[in-house]
Amino acid sequence: MNKNKPKFWRTPSGLAAMGLIGAASYFLFVEHGEHVFPYVPYLIPLLCPLMHVFMHGHHGKGHEEHTRRGKTFQEHSKDNDRYRQGFIDGLSEARQKEQKGEHNDAH
């Protein structure tokens, strides 16, 4: 897959689509607002399943792929322990450098 390919919405076709959607929305709400506004509260619950379907569409693979290649709990625990230890070591080094800087400033 080409990683340098721009997203659809940033291409000329995507910008044109956004312009058309914007113009249609403007005229729908301005010219036909009294017909549309009573139904707006019903649009919110309808958007939930649509967002779920379209936002998960970028995965491209089923959930089986995720579980097969996923790390076990023990592997995640080891990674977390390594991260925690690295964080603690980094804090210790920073404190030591800070203390050495204070001693150098005092002399």
C-alpha positions as CSV (number, residue, x, y, z in Angstrom):
1,M,0.0,0.0,0.0
2,N,1.3,3.4,-0.9
3,K,1.8,5.5,2.3
4,N,2.4,8.7,0.4
5,K,-1.1,8.7,-1.2
6,P,-3.2,11.6,0.2
7,K,-6.5,11.0,1.9
8,F,-9.6,11.3,-0.3
9,W,-10.8,14.4,1.3
10,R,-7.5,16.2,0.5
11,T,-7.7,15.4,-3.2
12,P,-9.4,17.7,-5.8
13,S,-12.3,15.3,-6.0
14,G,-12.6,15.2,-2.2
15,L,-12.6,19.0,-2.0
16,A,-15.3,19.2,-4.7
17,A,-17.3,16.6,-2.7
18,M,-17.0,18.7,0.5
19,G,-18.1,21.8,-1.4
20,L,-21.2,20.0,-2.8
21,I,-22.0,18.6,0.6
22,G,-21.6,22.0,2.2
23,A,-23.8,23.7,-0.5
24,A,-26.5,21.1,-0.2
25,S,-26.5,21.3,3.6
26,Y,-26.7,25.1,3.4
27,F,-29.7,25.1,1.1
28,L,-31.4,22.2,3.0
29,F,-31.2,24.0,6.3
30,V,-31.8,27.5,5.0
31,E,-34.6,26.9,2.5
32,H,-36.2,23.8,4.1
33,G,-35.3,24.3,7.7
34,E,-38.9,24.0,9.0
35,H,-39.2,20.6,7.4
36,V,-35.8,19.4,8.6
37,F,-35.4,20.6,12.1
38,P,-38.1,18.4,13.7
39,Y,-36.1,15.3,12.5
40,V,-32.7,16.4,13.8
41,P,-33.0,14.7,17.2
42,Y,-33.6,11.4,15.3
43,L,-30.4,11.8,13.3
44,I,-28.2,11.6,16.4
45,P,-29.1,7.9,17.2
46,L,-28.9,7.1,13.5
47,L,-25.3,8.4,13.3
48,C,-24.0,6.0,16.0
49,P,-24.2,2.8,13.9
50,L,-23.1,4.6,10.8
51,M,-20.0,6.0,12.5
52,H,-19.3,2.5,13.9
53,V,-19.5,1.0,10.4
54,F,-17.5,3.6,8.6
55,M,-14.9,4.3,11.3
56,H,-14.0,0.5,11.5
57,G,-13.8,0.2,7.7
58,H,-10.1,1.3,7.6
59,H,-9.0,-1.9,9.4
60,G,-9.2,-4.0,6.3
61,K,-9.0,-7.3,8.2
62,G,-11.3,-9.3,10.4
63,H,-10.9,-9.6,14.1
64,E,-9.4,-13.0,13.6
65,E,-6.2,-11.4,12.3
66,H,-5.9,-9.2,15.4
67,T,-6.2,-12.1,17.9
68,R,-3.8,-14.4,16.0
69,R,-1.0,-11.9,15.9
70,G,-1.7,-10.1,19.2
71,K,0.5,-10.3,22.2
72,T,-0.3,-12.4,25.2
73,F,-1.0,-10.8,28.6
74,Q,2.4,-11.9,29.8
75,E,4.1,-10.3,26.8
76,H,2.2,-7.0,27.5
77,S,3.2,-7.3,31.2
78,K,6.9,-7.7,30.3
79,D,6.7,-4.7,27.9
80,N,5.0,-2.6,30.6
81,D,7.6,-3.7,33.2
82,R,10.4,-2.7,30.7
83,Y,8.8,0.7,30.1
84,R,8.3,1.3,33.8
85,Q,11.9,0.4,34.5
86,G,13.2,2.6,31.7
87,F,11.1,5.5,33.0
88,I,12.4,5.0,36.6
89,D,16.0,4.8,35.2
90,G,15.5,8.0,33.2
91,L,14.2,9.8,36.3
92,S,17.1,8.7,38.4
93,E,19.6,9.9,35.7
94,A,17.8,13.2,35.5
95,R,18.0,13.7,39.3
96,Q,21.6,12.8,39.4
97,K,22.4,15.3,36.6
98,E,20.4,17.9,38.4
99,Q,22.2,17.3,41.7
100,K,25.6,17.4,39.9
101,G,24.5,20.7,38.3
102,E,23.6,22.1,41.8
103,H,27.0,21.0,43.2
104,N,28.8,22.7,40.3
105,D,26.8,25.9,40.8
106,A,27.6,25.9,44.5
107,H,31.4,25.8,44.0
